[in-house]
């Protein structure tokens, strides 16, 4: 006798087909095709057997792990500040931590070289963490701002030290968001390209930089395929570890509205954490300030140049048009990524509520994350050998820019929305259902309001990531549709003082555009959906 | 109620944004009957709108420019897509990568009338598939003021740099990750021979040569003569770079050392399997036309391949074309490049 599984409907299959289909066409197919080309030529085993490959793996995983630890340590206090305190001016912190994300790696790399002339591993780890503090701060704050503080208070009144209460009550509650964030940061750091290239000089190499060189410069597809397979294995291993950690920590939480948990910091410990958080924010702003200062190096010449095309027409769009192109492409990518990410999150959470085997849910979850952990050139070169088979030859279409950006943004949307959806107390939903609400009504009345704010946060964050996306965009954008990061990279790669000043002025413009976009999303979130 | 309004508003906003053209995909689309030629090229491609528009008005052909990365990335993408090309014409395959493109039969035979006005001086292979469009030279660039302040004379050739007074003054790019870096390495091999270049690099390493991964770090940050105001007065860059560093007195602040140059020729050709061969050949002729060629210096910082086109006046003073650049046989480069880079890495990075 078949027992109806609560929450499972035929619509679910259809909904699952959307993100999985997108993943299959724009990720799995191209990657498998390019790997097959490489493997077909032979010689993969020789690369796998070489000691140099395993030194690369060691350095890649090591620097990514160190960067992740640093980003988590720096991000947690900021998450506390954002989620649990009601200090004035928090909007500034919320926006400030996002700025690093949009800055092109080439200018951040140059800024770090100015600040740390000796470079090396330390600079790489620091720069990777710089980019990723936002992931930890925003993802964790997203959940933390809904966690009921009374359990912690109870532990405290039963005599637990603040640290003990944090460790045994708060930390487990945050585990889903924390492991989510750590997994994303690890993937970003393991595949970070520009930072390693610029700060590592020619001495430090990672799987990502080596895959790039072998694919793009040497067309050594067997070597690249071997390293890509190793990269893929490392990424799946990292994601599995993350999923296992999540499995232990996952629990329904009594989520609360943000207004009820944020309060003025009390006691020395709270203030210390706040001080550390503000210190982190200040450090994050140092490279940003360096860039902005450089933009004024020639007075306002760089800014005046933004209306034009650079020294002797270095660009085919003006700086202002590049900014508009950025906004357009990021809008497309965000709309698409939110659609895909939310659908995937709803499917994933419905599957686990519907008592589908955990392994199935986790496999799907991991699969959706993979685009973050695979080299952009592997995907890009994969497009070259596959997408011509689709009608309209997407390979050279401007529509491929938002599609490729959405591939990166979708996993981030999932990682921000899913922890909140998962943590919604089932009893609330059951109560609604027993009062006669249809499944759709339960979603509308319980899940959507609870996750609404995190959805907006995710959309804002996704928008910022798309704004700053460089790898795929520089590959695909045409000269007249160049985005700001692409224009900046182009300006900085040509001689001439004006080009340089204009590049830094364009960075400032990018920062301003980002801050404005995030502030807009934030204010929408505060006044509308935020209060429940 | 409020919630529903919000949801509806969000949905409406999304739809509006997508439909009203605040979106890339809502932009232009090709009109029927338009003659369009896709030109695959490298990141450094630049040409003034007026010249491109004049060509369109004259010929009825719109050139659709696709930048596909540096010369290596461009060539390798052409090789990868040779059975289903992404473009009709490719421009920017250089001396270093031309042999691979020819061996893989990426290009169809075409030699236009412009080829005999100078470009054939740089003919490669059978001379019928690729035509030289421009010539770039990678040379040491120096900041004479900074050298004078240190009491060191401007070097005249590669050999000077191993002398003690030039210690810690030079910054170069990694040949594995940078195309000028590779050209400079090839220049040392061409000048000092297969047997001599390793010793030369060993000596440079002892003299504290700084290696960075890209031209951006080397030129805009470490070099003292650019806006970055770095510490190193000698850098590997292009013969043309001084033309972009004109001071307020109208004089160039930097100079290229013309006896240290390595010549890089950039070629163009019609791709095998181009959708529209006839229009593609017309675009090839355009690349070799005097209008296009005369713009090449100021747009792309390289020298025209045609011999009957004058350099701009400012260039004749700041960035004259080197006359005796080192060269290497492209077939030899293709054969040994990987090994040379590996040996260089072992030498310089230990």
Interface residues (C-beta under 8 A of the other chain):
Chain A: X106 X109 X110 X113 X114 X197 X198 X200 X201 X202 X203 X209 X213 X215 X216 X217 X218 X219 X297 X298 X311 X312 X313 X314 X316 X325 X327 X328 X329 X331 X332 X335 X381 X384 X385 X388 X395 X396 X398 X399 X401 X402 X444 X448 X449 X452 X474 X475 X478 X479 X481 X490 X492 X493 X494 X495 X496 X497 X499 X500 X501 X528 X529
Chain B: X2 X3 X6 X7 X14 X17 X18 X22 X23 X24 X25 X27 X38 X43 X44 X45 X46 X48 X49 X64 X65 X66 X67 X68 X69 X72 X73 X76 X77 X79 X80 X81 X84 X86 X87 X100 X174 X176 X177 X211 X212 X213 X214 X215 X216 X217 X219 X220 X221 X226 X227 X228 X237 X238 X241 X244 X245 X298 X299 X301 X338 X345 X348 X349
